[in-house]
Amino acid sequence: MERLDGARLRQPTAPADPRKPHATGSHTRKRLLLVALKLFGERGYANTSTRAIAQAARVNIASISYYFDSKEGLYCAALDQLVSASRLDVSAFTAPGQPIGTLLHDLFSSLLAPLRKGRTAGFAVRLCLHELIAPTPMCRDKIAPVIRDSHQALVGVLCSHIGADDAHQDMSRLAFTILGMALQPVMMRDVIDGIHPGLLQSDAALDTWIARMVEGSTAMIAAEQRRLAPSAAR
């Protein structure tokens, strides 16, 4: 098609039918997922409509049904992004014969992995905060088991290292304390950046943070071991 001045006009293209597979399908799905993660993180599940997500992603609203079946399916996929980024390989973590420092380093590296994802991490953190305030059934199904598995794996490692019973309340308390060290920078990323920019801004900065966590956790474990030693001897 040509204009009156002879310049060619690009033929208008019809929007892709979301019901049909096409070359850009993978890109569309990723864009929908990123936008959903952002909006769910900003507004929460209940206050985010599929129409708002489709408009922000610049796609037909039917694309959500095609790629994710429903709003709930899209939200579960967003939660999967968060879970997969920080899932602990329990079998490797509980492998016998590894030094406690190595195990702790693997633990913290896994839990802080979302912070290496750039802006996506910020969206995921906000999503976590909304889930803390107003938990959804999807979160209980996906995130709670990950936290439970990580906690139980850490309790097992601590009991083996210290020589305590796995039903000992102090072991569970210590595990929660150690896990809390990793959750703080993930959940408080914006606050930390506002108070001391640079602490979480690069891979090197995260590596330093992980190293300090390992040192602090090792010290707490040693202190607990000393504290329990007299009762174990009796």
Long-range contacts (C-beta under 8 A, 24 or more apart in sequence): 15-60, 16-60, 18-59, 18-60, 18-62, 18-63, 18-65, 18-66, 18-67, 19-62, 19-66, 25-67, 28-57, 28-59, 28-63, 28-67, 29-67, 31-57, 31-58, 31-59, 32-57, 32-59, 32-63, 32-64, 32-67, 32-68, 32-74, 33-74, 33-77, 33-78, 33-81, 34-120, 34-123, 36-74, 36-75, 36-77, 36-78, 37-78, 37-81, 37-120, 37-123, 37-124, 37-127, 38-123, 40-75, 40-78, 40-123, 40-127, 40-130, 41-122, 41-123, 41-124, 41-125, 41-126, 41-127, 41-129, 41-130, 42-126, 43-130, 44-130, 44-133, 44-134, 45-75, 45-130, 45-134, 45-136, 45-138, 46-134, 50-74, 72-138, 75-136, 75-138, 76-138, 76-142, 78-127, 79-127, 79-138, 79-139, 79-142, 79-143, 80-142, 81-120, 81-124, 82-114, 82-124, 82-127, 82-128, 82-143, 83-142, 83-143, 83-146, 85-113, 85-114, 85-117, 85-124, 86-110, 86-111, 86-112, 86-113, 86-114, 86-146, 86-186, 87-146, 88-146, 88-149, 88-150, 88-153, 90-149, 90-150, 90-153, 93-153, 93-154, 93-157, 94-153, 94-156, 94-157, 96-160, 100-157, 100-161, 100-218, 100-221, 101-214, 101-218, 103-157, 104-178, 104-213, 104-214, 104-217, 104-218, 105-210, 105-211, 105-214, 107-150, 107-154, 107-178, 107-182, 108-181, 108-182, 108-210, 108-213, 108-214, 109-210, 111-150, 111-179, 111-182, 111-183, 111-186, 112-182, 112-185, 112-186, 112-206, 112-209, 112-210, 114-186, 115-185, 115-186, 115-189, 115-200, 115-206, 116-203, 116-206, 121-186, 121-189, 122-189, 122-190, 125-186, 125-187, 125-189, 125-190, 128-186, 128-187, 129-187, 132-187, 147-179, 150-179, 151-175, 151-176, 151-179, 154-178, 154-179, 158-221, 158-224, 161-221, 161-225, 162-221, 162-224, 162-225, 162-228, 163-225, 163-228, 163-232, 164-228, 164-232, 168-228, 170-224, 170-227, 170-228, 174-220, 174-221, 174-224, 177-220, 178-217, 178-220, 181-213, 181-216, 181-217, 182-213, 185-209
